[in-house]
């Protein structure tokens, strides 16, 4: 299947947030994505205090602007000392956009998201959102939304504003399906859901290995045990766990795109290649029968 239109590349790793990357590695990663038909790029000022945006702009230099979709975020400002501070005010949002465009060396951004407003719901919905809505009305941006690591507040945003999309990180995966009701709501309201963190910080890609990461920390024993069970069943059907983890979220009709981060072109290539692997219906049925995924969760 042609999966490229449903995938995106997350560029947090290009901000040296997991290990140092070079400009050359970052450019190779973007070129790799484009070469495989993946033309959606997600970034933010927070990622490396602007480094991710700088490298993305470098990699996209000379690439026809209409050939890709670029998404960045507002709500964080990079300070002269390299620190990043919260600012959801109208002035802060407009300054953030200008600074992002400068780093990217572009004249427009396609999508703008309010970034991680967990403790700033009021300023985000009453100051940042109206500013983004105004820019959308003016045709400055195409889509507006919010991105965070929880679905509960995203549900509140959907009730309080007219949003095109939400980026939900780490909360719908083989290990996390509590957000099913939220996804159903988004489907009913026509809100696009883009998922990030579907490997739950790595453990669904690496398996239950020593020091496997789950939600940014070492996985607890209960998660290691659950992932081990997933691995055993996937192996019985000759399908790698990481392939099942990658394909699972896209089965929900509200999920129109899954965004994967990568530390190298090879890593991203392997992720994309995983979508050519056919997963037997019997495997999904087995995971549900074993209570490893919710019965109500859509599967391919």
Secondary structure, DSSP 8 states (H G I E B T S, - for coil): ---GGGEEEE-GGGGTSSS---HHHHHHHHHHHHHTT--EEE--TTTTTTHHHHHHHHHHTTS-GGGSEEEEEESEEE-TTS-EEE--SHHHHHHHHHHHHHHHT-S--SEEEEE--TT-HHHIIIIIHHHHHHHHHTTS-SEEEEEES-SHHHHHHHHHS--SEEEEESSSBTTB-TTHHHHHHHHHHT-EEEEE-TTGGGHHHH-S-TT-EETTEE--HHHHHHHHHHHHHHHHTT--HHHHHHHHGGGSTTEEEEEEE-SSHHHHHHHHHGGGS---HHHHHHHHHTTSS-TTS---
